[in-house]
Amino acid sequence: MSTTKIEKKITGFSIDSDTGNTNTTVTSTEQQPAQEPQTSAIEHMHEKVDRPEMLIGATYKIKTPLSDHALYITINDIVLNPDTDHEQRRPFEIFINSKNLEHYQWVVALTRVISAVFRKGGDVTFLVEELKAVFDPQGGYFKSGGRFMPSLVAEIGDAIELHMKSIGLIQTEELSDIQKQVLAEKLEKYNEQNQLESSHSGGYPPSAQLCLKCHTKAVIVMDGCKTCLSCGDSKCG
């Protein structure tokens, strides 16, 4: 009978029932692969996320010619994965307040539905386009600066879009410095040709037309070409 000397730590064994021999399984500490530390799962927004005691947010004031009282839209955000590389802010709830109680019922319903969509998670940016596509059958109105709003609901959507841009949920498409300079030169040339003052309400000529892209009354016609002085949209390239 041969003798085998085991110089490593025995961590387990098994018995071969057919031969009656004892087979030992020998493993050493050095042979065991090091276990990688388990990283905590990245938390995403979903309806079961508990509301913290304190939320951070912002309030936006809406003043329309449709009412003597302003609307105040407050959007509170939740911070997911704080103090990590995956930290992000996501809208959690919305409140709309006003002294005008004329639209109280649908305003409360709208806030509850939007808040529920926020807490559901996923891509909630679609709310902006849905709200901004609502048109008032009695006609919209122009904001200060010549921007057209088709309805009060659309302006609420505009405020939500502004907030989503501020927290990085929607990327802002801004004109480059060169584009801004070109548009400023066109505006100055247009004012000289039409003998208009350089300073006027909204920064655009009173005869400017409504831009179908950015909904701003800033489209001028120069050399037979329509150009928007706000977003730069032009049919002539």
C-alpha positions in Angstrom: 0.0 0.0 0.0 1.5 3.2 -1.1 1.5 6.3 1.0 0.9 9.8 -0.4 2.0 12.8 1.5 -0.3 15.7 1.3 1.5 19.1 1.7 -1.5 21.3 1.0 -4.6 22.2 3.0 -7.4 19.7 2.5 -10.7 21.5 1.9 -12.9 18.6 1.0 -13.0 14.9 0.1 -15.3 12.3 -1.6 -15.6 8.5 -1.3 -15.6 6.2 -4.3 -18.3 3.6 -3.4 -17.3 1.2 -6.1 -13.6 0.7 -5.1 -13.8 1.7 -1.6 -10.9 4.1 -2.1 -10.9 7.5 -0.6 -10.2 10.2 -3.1 -9.3 13.5 -1.6 -9.8 16.8 -3.3 -6.9 19.0 -2.5 -7.0 22.7 -3.0 -4.8 25.4 -1.7 -5.5 29.0 -0.8 -3.2 30.1 -3.5 -5.1 28.2 -6.1 -8.5 29.8 -5.3 -9.3 32.7 -7.6 -9.8 35.9 -5.9 -13.4 36.9 -5.8 -14.1 40.3 -7.3 -15.9 42.7 -5.0 -19.6 42.8 -5.8 -20.5 46.3 -7.0 -23.9 47.7 -6.0 -26.5 47.8 -8.7 -27.1 51.1 -10.5 -30.5 52.5 -9.3 -32.9 53.6 -12.0 -36.1 55.5 -11.7 -39.2 53.4 -11.2 -42.5 53.6 -9.4 -41.3 51.8 -6.3 -38.6 54.4 -5.5 -39.4 55.8 -2.1 -39.8 59.6 -1.8 -36.9 61.1 0.3 -37.7 63.5 3.1 -36.2 66.3 1.1 -36.2 67.0 -2.7 -34.4 69.7 -4.7 -36.2 71.5 -7.5 -37.0 74.8 -9.1 -40.1 77.0 -9.6 -41.0 78.7 -12.9 -43.4 81.6 -13.3 -45.8 81.7 -16.2 -47.6 85.0 -16.9 -50.0 84.9 -19.8 -52.4 87.4 -21.3 -55.2 84.9 -20.7 -55.3 85.6 -16.9 -54.5 88.4 -14.5 -52.8 85.9 -12.2 -49.6 84.1 -12.9 -49.0 80.3 -12.7 -46.1 78.9 -10.6 -44.8 75.6 -11.7 -42.6 73.7 -9.2 -40.7 70.6 -10.3 -38.9 68.6 -7.7 -36.1 66.2 -8.6 -34.8 63.0 -6.9 -31.0 62.3 -7.0 -30.2 58.7 -7.9 -26.9 57.0 -7.1 -25.6 60.0 -5.1 -21.8 60.5 -4.7 -21.1 58.0 -7.5 -20.1 58.2 -11.1 -23.7 57.3 -12.0 -25.3 60.2 -10.1 -28.2 61.7 -11.9 -31.2 64.0 -11.3 -34.6 62.9 -12.4 -37.9 64.8 -12.1 -40.1 63.2 -9.4 -43.1 65.4 -9.0 -44.7 68.6 -10.2 -47.0 71.2 -8.6 -48.9 74.0 -10.3 -50.3 76.8 -8.2 -52.2 80.0 -9.0 -54.7 82.4 -7.5 -56.9 81.8 -10.5 -59.2 78.8 -9.7 -60.8 78.8 -13.1 -58.8 75.9 -14.3 -58.3 74.2 -10.9 -59.7 70.8 -11.8 -57.7 70.1 -14.9 -54.6 71.6 -13.4 -54.8 69.2 -10.5 -55.4 66.3 -12.8 -52.5 67.3 -15.0 -50.1 67.5 -12.1 -51.0 64.1 -10.8 -50.7 62.5 -14.2 -47.4 64.1 -15.0 -46.0 63.2 -11.5 -47.1 59.6 -12.1 -45.3 59.5 -15.4 -42.1 61.0 -13.8 -42.1 58.3 -11.1 -42.7 55.5 -13.6 -39.2 56.1 -15.0 -37.9 55.5 -18.5 -37.7 58.2 -21.1 -40.1 60.9 -19.9 -39.0 63.6 -22.3 -41.9 62.7 -24.6 -44.2 64.7 -22.3 -42.7 67.9 -23.6 -43.7 67.3 -27.2 -47.1 66.0 -26.2 -47.9 69.1 -24.1 -46.5 71.6 -26.6 -48.7 70.1 -29.3 -51.9 71.1 -27.5 -53.6 74.0 -29.2 -56.2 76.3 -27.8 -59.3 76.4 -30.1 -59.7 80.1 -29.1 -56.2 80.8 -30.3 -52.8 81.1 -28.7 -50.8 84.2 -27.6 -47.4 85.7 -27.9 -45.0 85.8 -25.0 -42.6 88.6 -24.3 -39.9 88.4 -27.0 -42.2 87.4 -29.8 -42.5 83.7 -29.0 -45.8 82.1 -29.9 -47.6 79.8 -27.4 -50.5 77.8 -28.9 -52.0 77.2 -25.4 -51.5 77.4 -21.7 -50.8 73.7 -21.6 -48.1 74.2 -24.2 -46.4 76.8 -22.0 -46.5 74.3 -19.1 -44.7 71.9 -21.5 -42.3 74.6 -22.3 -41.5 75.1 -18.6 -40.9 71.3 -18.2 -38.6 71.3 -21.2 -36.6 74.2 -19.7 -36.3 72.3 -16.5 -35.2 69.0 -18.2 -32.6 71.0 -20.1 -31.2 72.4 -16.8 -30.8 69.0 -15.3 -29.3 67.5 -18.5 -32.2 65.3 -19.4 -32.6 67.1 -22.7 -29.6 68.4 -24.6 -29.8 72.0 -25.5 -29.2 72.8 -29.2 -27.5 76.2 -29.2 -26.3 78.3 -32.1 -22.5 78.6 -32.5 -20.8 82.0 -32.0 -20.3 82.2 -35.8 -24.1 81.6 -36.4 -25.0 84.2 -33.9 -22.7 86.7 -35.5 -24.1 86.0 -39.0 -27.7 86.4 -37.7 -26.8 89.7 -35.9 -25.2 91.0 -39.1 -28.4 90.1 -41.1 -30.5 91.9 -38.5 -28.4 95.0 -38.7 -28.5 95.0 -42.5 -32.2 94.5 -42.5 -32.7 97.4 -40.1 -30.6 99.6 -42.3 -32.4 98.7 -45.5 -35.8 99.4 -43.9 -34.7 102.3 -41.8 -35.6 100.7 -38.5 -34.3 101.4 -35.0 -31.8 98.9 -33.7 -33.5 98.5 -30.4 -37.2 97.3 -30.5 -39.4 95.1 -28.5 -38.2 91.5 -28.5 -35.1 92.2 -30.5 -36.7 91.5 -33.8 -38.3 93.8 -36.4 -42.1 94.4 -35.9 -42.7 93.1 -39.4 -41.1 89.7 -38.7 -43.1 86.6 -39.4 -43.7 83.6 -37.2 -41.1 80.8 -37.5 -42.7 77.4 -37.8 -39.6 75.7 -36.2 -39.0 77.7 -33.0 -42.4 79.4 -32.9 -40.8 82.9 -32.6 -41.9 85.9 -34.5 -38.4 86.4 -36.0 -38.5 85.5 -39.7 -37.4 88.2 -42.1 -37.1 88.2 -45.9 -33.8 89.3 -47.3 -32.8 88.9 -51.0 -35.9 86.8 -51.5 -34.9 84.4 -48.8 -36.8 83.8 -45.5 -34.5 83.5 -42.5 -35.3 83.1 -38.8 -33.2 85.4 -36.6 -33.9 83.3 -33.6 -33.0 79.7 -34.5 -31.3 80.4 -37.9 -33.8 78.3 -39.9 -33.7 79.2 -43.6 -35.0 77.8 -46.8 -32.0 79.0 -48.7 -29.4 77.0 -46.7 
